[in-house]
């Protein structure tokens, strides 16, 4: 998994609430913009909350979705490795919130300890690329090295 927003994305959460607020205003042009802004695909809605199961969308209202469990064993039997990026090495409230520039750090690392580090060879399961944004992680030289090493380990295992 590469830069997977397992806990959702703050940009999508903010976008939803701004759109909902605009949609509820009685000013027709603002109302229309809010309505259009909240027309999102299911994939983008998933980004808002980190919810991937259909039943979680059906059974819960908007606020309860922020409290849902987000992991249900989907990766337990998968020989998976995690790569994520952070725009800075500095630890602070702001750097945690900024994360990779698109997804906040708590969302990026949600499954690091819970899933990836519980697998065999835990030291080789989680990789963080510092000073790298969400848009730079795929082209980062270290990403291809990690992927090649991971594939070689899996093939030669």
N, C-alpha and C positions, 0 to 999 in steps of 0.2 A: 504494500500500500504506500502510495506516495502523496504526502500532504493531504491525507484524508481528514475532512472536517467532521470527525466522529461525534462531536458535541454541537454541531451546527456552526453557523458563521454570524458574527456580530453584524456584518454589513447587511445580511438578509434579515436579521431580526429588526434592525433599525429601519430598514426599507419597508418592512411589513407595517410597523407601527406608524411610520410617517404616512404611508399610503392610506392606512385605516383612518388616521386623523384627518387627512385631506378629504377622504371620501365622505366623512361624516359632517363636513362643513356645508352650510346652506348656500355657499357661493358656487353656482353651476360650473364655471370653468375649473375651479379647484376641485370640486366634487368629481368631475369627469377625469381629471388628471389622477386623483387618488384611486379611482376605480381602475383606470388603465394600468397604473403602477402596481396594483395588486393582482393583476392577471399574470400569474406565474405558472410555469410548468410544474409537474409533480417533482421533477428533479431539483428545481430551485426551491420548492417548498421543503423538500428534505434537507436542503442546506440550512434553512432557517433554524431547524430544531435538531437535526441529526437523526431524525426518525426515518427508518426505512421500511418498517412493517405497516402494511395497510390497516390492520386492526387498530394500531395506535392512532391513526388519523381519524378513524370512524368513532372510536370509543371516548375520545377525550376532547374537551373544549380547548380553546387557545391557551389559556393560562396553565392548565394541567399538563400540556405538552412540554412545558419547560421543566417539569418535575419527573417525567417518565424515566424509567430505566432505558438506556439506549443500546445495551448489548445483551444478546440472548444466545451466545454460544456459536454464532455464525462462523467464527474463525478457529474454533477449538480444534477441528480436525484438518485444518489447512496449514501447510508448511510455509507460513507467511513471515515476511520481514517488513519492517516499517522504516520509511525514510520521510523525514519532515524537515522543514527549514524554519529558521527564525532570522529576522532582519538584524538582530543585535545579540551579542553575548551578555549584555548587561541585564541583571535581574532587577526588575522593578514592576510596580503596578502597571505602568505605561507599556513597558516592553512585553509584559504578559498579555495585555489587552491587544497590542498591535500584532503580536505573533509573527506571522509571515507576511504581514501587510494586508491580507485578506481574511485569514482565519486566526482567531486568538489562540494563544499557546495552550490553555486548558483543553480546548477542543482538539488540537493537534496531538496532544499527549494523553488524551483520555484513556486509550487502550494500551499505552506503553507498558505500564506495570501490570495492569489487569489481564492482559492477553499475551503480548509479545514476549515479555521477559519471563513468562511462566513456561515457555516452550523450551525444547532442548537447545543448547548453545545460546543461552539468553544474552550473552555479551555481544553476539553477532546479529541480534534481531532488531535492535533499535539504533537508528543513525540520525543524527541531527546535523544539518548543514547550516552553520552560522553565517551571518551577514549575507543571506540569500533570501530573496523574496519568493512568494508563491509562483510568480511568473518565471523565475530563473532556475527553479529546482530541476526541471527536466533536462535542461541543457548543461547543468553543472557537471564538470568532469568527474567529480566524486560519485555522482549518481550512477553513471555508467560503470565505474569501477565496482561499486557496491552490487549493482545488478549482475555484472559478469561474475563476480566472486560468489554471489548467492546461487546463480544458475550452475556454476561449476561444482559447488558443494553439493547441490541437489542431484546433479547428474552422476557425480563420482561417489555418492554416498552408498 
